[in-house]
Amino acid sequence: MTIQNNFSLKKYNTFGIEAKAKQFVAIHSVEDLKTILQEHQSEPKFILGGGSNMLLTQDIQALVIHIDLKGKKVLKEDDDYVWVESQAGENWHEFVLWTIDQNFGGLENMSLIPGNVGTTPVQNIGAYGTEIKDTFVSCDAMNIATQVMKTFTKENCHFGYRESVFKHEAKDQFIITSVIFKLTKRNHKINTSYGDITKELEKQNVVTPTLKDISNAVIAIRQSKLPDPKELGNSGSFFKNPIIPKTQYEKVHALHPEMPHYVVSETEVKVPAGWLIERAGFKGKRFGDAGIHKNQALVLVNYGNATGQEILAVSRDIQATILKEFGIAIEAEVNVI
């Protein structure tokens, strides 16, 4: 383990924001993690995963601990299911492709989501009708203060829409080191009901889709809408889709009858934030090097040398405009640092 000073984080965040870490260390084993936490117990620390769900608006005046734990394996299996464990530092999309190659079902709809496996339970990531909680079994995490390992079951995690215990009661207290998923080996639950998956499959002349077909369809859709962070800095969807009371939706819908929606419950409705942002005129707009992507209004982008503060200012302008025009508050999905 080598601790580096005044370390550039530009390559460690998908927005490509230039920010410095006071100190930086990459961790490749649970033992190293325990050691570094013990040796730097009284110092401020910042835990860094894949850097895909954050906006750096300033330098980090702390020891940045980059979780780079690698490895994946089958723990057990029966005729119908397999329990797979992945270390936290594995790239999420590569892990999904690996499960598909093994004909393990359950993660295919979440292909091409940026980031690492270890941060997926924090956000309860999801796409095209599936979420982490659908296949999640448990995760192991180290208590930052005591270095004691704890296993969080699905029940412990209190999953909600882009929510978990790690964003609330356990926030900043644990570092996830590995995650276990329960995936199907046969009788896969093929989910084509959400978004444009059915259209994409028809375009590809697929009648009876396999796991790989679903993954390929999702990848094609995402690539048509979302920029590659390696080419254009971004963090995927910047905002959550707001869930509002049905009574509020009916009032807004009366003024905007073309507004799409998804029924969440008898009393709640989810509205696409991307539609609201596009309708408010932000899609494709650019403010210096900060802007909104031309193909997907949910995605804020760095065209080159935007600062985190400039991107944050654009996001706040969007939020204020949506609230004024539709009376709907939209929340950032990305963590602002």
C-alpha positions in Angstrom: 0.0 0.0 0.0 1.4 3.4 -1.1 -0.2 6.6 0.1 0.1 9.4 -2.4 -0.2 13.1 -1.7 -2.1 15.8 -3.7 -3.5 13.1 -6.0 -5.6 13.9 -9.0 -9.0 12.3 -9.0 -9.9 13.2 -12.6 -9.6 9.5 -13.8 -11.4 8.3 -10.7 -14.8 10.0 -11.3 -16.9 9.5 -14.5 -17.7 13.2 -14.8 -13.9 13.7 -15.4 -13.8 16.6 -12.9 -10.4 17.8 -12.0 -10.2 17.6 -8.2 -7.3 16.7 -5.8 -7.2 14.3 -2.9 -5.1 15.4 0.0 -4.0 11.8 0.2 -4.9 8.7 -1.8 -4.5 4.9 -1.4 -5.8 2.0 -3.4 -7.0 -1.1 -1.4 -6.7 -4.6 -2.9 -7.6 -6.8 0.1 -9.8 -6.7 3.2 -6.6 -7.0 5.4 -5.2 -3.9 3.8 -8.5 -2.1 4.4 -8.4 -3.0 8.0 -4.8 -1.9 8.4 -5.3 1.5 6.7 -8.4 2.2 8.8 -6.5 1.3 12.0 -3.5 3.4 11.1 -5.5 6.4 10.2 -8.3 6.1 12.7 -8.4 9.8 13.8 -8.1 11.3 10.3 -10.9 12.3 8.0 -11.5 9.6 5.3 -13.4 9.5 2.0 -14.4 6.1 0.5 -14.2 5.9 -3.3 -15.6 3.1 -5.4 -16.1 3.4 -9.2 -16.6 7.1 -9.0 -19.8 6.8 -11.1 -22.4 8.3 -8.8 -20.8 11.5 -7.6 -20.1 15.1 -8.5 -16.9 16.5 -7.1 -17.3 20.2 -6.5 -14.1 20.7 -4.5 -10.8 19.1 -3.5 -11.1 16.3 -0.9 -9.3 17.3 2.2 -9.1 13.7 3.5 -7.5 10.4 2.9 -9.3 8.9 -0.1 -9.5 5.1 0.2 -10.2 3.6 -3.2 -11.8 0.2 -2.9 -10.2 -2.0 -5.6 -11.1 -5.5 -4.3 -11.3 -8.0 -7.1 -12.8 -11.5 -7.6 -16.0 -13.3 -8.2 -17.1 -16.9 -7.6 -20.0 -19.3 -7.3 -20.7 -20.0 -3.6 -23.4 -22.7 -4.0 -26.1 -23.8 -6.4 -29.0 -26.1 -6.8 -31.1 -27.2 -9.9 -32.8 -23.8 -10.2 -30.6 -21.2 -8.6 -27.0 -20.1 -8.1 -25.5 -17.9 -5.3 -22.7 -15.7 -6.7 -20.3 -13.5 -4.7 -18.5 -10.6 -6.2 -15.9 -8.4 -4.6 -16.7 -4.7 -4.3 -14.1 -3.5 -6.8 -15.4 -5.5 -9.7 -16.8 -3.4 -12.6 -20.6 -3.8 -12.6 -21.1 -4.2 -16.3 -18.3 -6.7 -16.7 -19.8 -8.6 -13.8 -23.2 -8.6 -15.4 -21.7 -9.9 -18.7 -19.9 -12.6 -16.8 -23.2 -13.8 -15.2 -24.9 -13.9 -18.6 -22.0 -15.9 -20.1 -22.6 -18.5 -17.3 -26.3 -18.4 -18.2 -27.2 -17.0 -14.8 -30.3 -14.8 -15.0 -31.5 -11.8 -13.1 -29.0 -8.9 -13.8 -29.3 -8.6 -17.6 -31.7 -5.6 -17.6 -29.1 -3.7 -15.6 -26.4 -4.1 -18.3 -24.1 -1.1 -19.0 -24.9 0.8 -15.7 -21.6 2.5 -14.8 -19.8 1.9 -11.5 -18.6 -1.0 -9.4 -20.4 -3.9 -7.6 -19.8 -2.6 -4.1 -21.8 0.6 -4.6 -24.8 -1.1 -6.2 -26.6 -1.8 -2.9 -26.1 1.7 -1.6 -28.2 3.2 -4.4 -30.3 0.1 -5.0 -29.5 0.6 -8.7 -32.1 -0.4 -11.2 -33.0 -0.2 -14.9 -35.7 -1.4 -17.2 -38.0 -2.9 -14.6 -35.4 -4.5 -12.3 -33.5 -3.4 -9.2 -30.6 -4.8 -7.1 -33.1 -5.8 -4.4 -34.7 -8.4 -6.8 -31.6 -10.6 -6.7 -29.7 -9.3 -3.7 -29.0 -11.8 -0.9 -26.5 -10.0 1.4 -23.4 -8.0 1.5 -20.4 -7.9 3.8 -19.2 -4.6 5.1 -16.5 -3.3 7.4 -17.3 -0.9 10.2 -15.0 2.1 9.6 -14.7 2.9 13.3 -14.1 -0.6 14.7 -12.9 -2.6 11.6 -15.4 -5.3 12.5 -17.1 -7.1 9.6 -20.9 -7.2 9.4 -23.3 -9.0 7.0 -26.3 -7.0 5.8 -29.2 -9.2 4.6 -31.8 -7.9 2.2 -34.1 -7.1 5.2 -31.2 -5.2 6.9 -30.7 -3.0 3.8 -34.2 -1.4 3.9 -34.2 -1.1 0.1 -36.4 1.5 -1.6 -36.4 3.4 -4.9 -32.7 4.4 -5.1 -32.6 4.1 -1.3 -31.0 1.8 1.3 -29.8 1.8 4.9 -26.4 2.9 3.6 -27.8 6.3 2.6 -29.5 6.8 6.0 -28.9 4.9 9.4 -25.6 3.4 8.2 -24.4 6.3 6.1 -20.6 6.8 6.3 -20.3 4.0 8.8 -19.5 1.0 6.6 -17.5 0.0 3.6 -19.0 -2.7 1.5 -16.4 -5.3 0.6 -18.5 -8.0 -1.3 -22.0 -8.7 -2.4 -23.9 -12.0 -2.9 -26.7 -12.4 -5.5 -29.1 -15.2 -6.1 -29.6 -15.8 -9.8 -31.6 -18.2 -11.9 -30.1 -21.2 -13.7 -33.2 -22.1 -15.7 -36.8 -20.8 -16.1 -35.3 -17.3 -16.3 -37.8 -14.5 -15.7 -37.4 -12.5 -19.0 -38.5 -9.0 -18.4 -39.3 -7.0 -21.6 -42.2 -4.9 -20.2 -40.3 -1.7 -19.4 -39.1 1.1 -21.7 -38.1 0.3 -25.3 -36.9 -3.3 -24.8 -39.7 -4.9 -26.9 -39.2 -2.4 -29.7 -35.4 -3.0 -29.8 -36.0 -6.8 -29.8 -38.3 -6.4 -32.8 -35.7 -4.3 -34.5 -33.2 -7.1 -34.0 -35.8 -9.7 -35.2 -35.7 -11.5 -31.8 -38.9 -13.5 -31.1 -37.8 -15.6 -28.1 -35.2 -13.6 -26.3 -32.4 -15.1 -24.3 -30.6 -13.4 -21.4 -27.9 -12.2 -23.9 -30.7 -10.8 -26.2 -32.1 -8.8 -23.4 -28.6 -7.5 -22.4 -27.8 -6.6 -26.0 -31.1 -4.8 -26.3 -30.5 -2.8 -23.1 -27.0 -2.0 -24.2 -28.2 -0.8 -27.6 -30.9 1.4 -26.0 -28.5 2.9 -23.4 -25.8 3.6 -26.0 -28.4 5.4 -28.2 -29.4 7.6 -25.3 -26.5 7.8 -23.0 -22.9 9.1 -23.6 -19.9 6.9 -22.8 -18.2 8.5 -19.8 -14.8 7.8 -21.5 -15.8 10.1 -24.3 -18.0 12.6 -22.6 -17.9 13.0 -18.8 -21.2 12.1 -17.1 -22.6 10.1 -14.2 -25.6 8.5 -15.9 -29.0 9.7 -14.7 -28.4 12.8 -12.6 -32.0 13.0 -11.2 -34.4 10.5 -9.6 -37.8 10.1 -11.2 -40.1 11.8 -8.8 -42.9 9.9 -7.1 -45.8 12.1 -6.3 -49.3 11.8 -4.8 -51.9 10.7 -7.3 -53.9 13.8 -6.4 -51.0 16.0 -7.4 -50.4 14.1 -10.6 -54.0 14.5 -11.6 -53.7 18.3 -11.2 -50.5 18.4 -13.3 -51.9 16.0 -15.8 -54.9 18.2 -16.4 -52.5 20.9 -17.6 -50.2 18.5 -19.4 -52.3 15.6 -20.7 -49.4 14.2 -22.7 -47.2 13.7 -19.6 -46.3 10.0 -19.2 -46.5 8.2 -15.8 -46.1 4.9 -14.0 -48.5 3.8 -11.3 -46.5 3.0 -8.1 -49.5 2.3 -5.8 -53.1 3.3 -5.3 -52.0 6.7 -4.0 -48.6 7.3 -5.8 -47.5 7.9 -9.3 -43.9 8.0 -10.8 -43.3 10.7 -13.4 -40.2 10.6 -15.7 -37.8 13.4 -14.7 -36.3 13.3 -18.2 -39.7 14.2 -19.7 -40.1 17.1 -17.3 -36.6 18.4 -18.0 -37.0 18.1 -21.8 -40.4 19.8 -21.6 -38.8 22.6 -19.7 -36.5 23.2 -22.6 -33.2 22.0 -21.1 -32.5 19.0 -23.4 -29.3 19.6 -25.3 -28.6 23.0 -23.8 -25.0 23.9 -23.0 -23.7 26.4 -20.4 -20.0 26.7 -21.2 -18.5 23.2 -20.7 -21.5 22.0 -18.6 -24.7 20.9 -20.2 -27.6 18.5 -20.7 -27.1 15.6 -23.1 -28.8 16.0 -26.5 -30.3 12.5 -26.4 -31.3 12.1 -22.8 -32.3 15.0 -20.6 -31.7 13.1 -17.4 -27.9 13.2 -18.1 -25.8 16.2 -17.3 -22.4 16.2 -19.0 -18.9 17.7 -18.9 -17.9 18.8 -22.4 -14.3 19.1 -21.3 -13.2 21.4 -18.5 -16.4 22.0 -16.6 -16.0 22.3 -12.8 -18.2 20.5 -10.4 -19.6 23.8 -9.3 -20.7 24.7 -12.8 -22.5 21.3 -13.3 -24.1 21.8 -9.8 -25.3 25.2 -10.9 -27.0 23.8 -14.0 -28.6 21.0 -11.9 -30.1 23.6 -9.5 -31.4 25.7 -12.4 -33.2 22.7 -13.7 -34.7 21.8 -10.3 -35.9 25.4 -9.8 -37.4 25.5 -13.2 -39.2 22.2 -12.9 -40.6 23.2 -9.5 -41.8 26.6 -10.9 -43.4 25.1 -14.1 -44.8 21.8 -12.8 -44.9 22.2 -9.1 -42.8 19.0 -8.9 -39.6 18.8 -6.9 -36.9 16.5 -8.4 -34.0 15.2 -6.4 -30.4 14.6 -7.5 -29.6 10.8 -7.7 -25.9 11.7 -7.8 -24.0 12.4 -4.6 -22.7 16.0 -4.5 -19.4 16.1 -2.8 
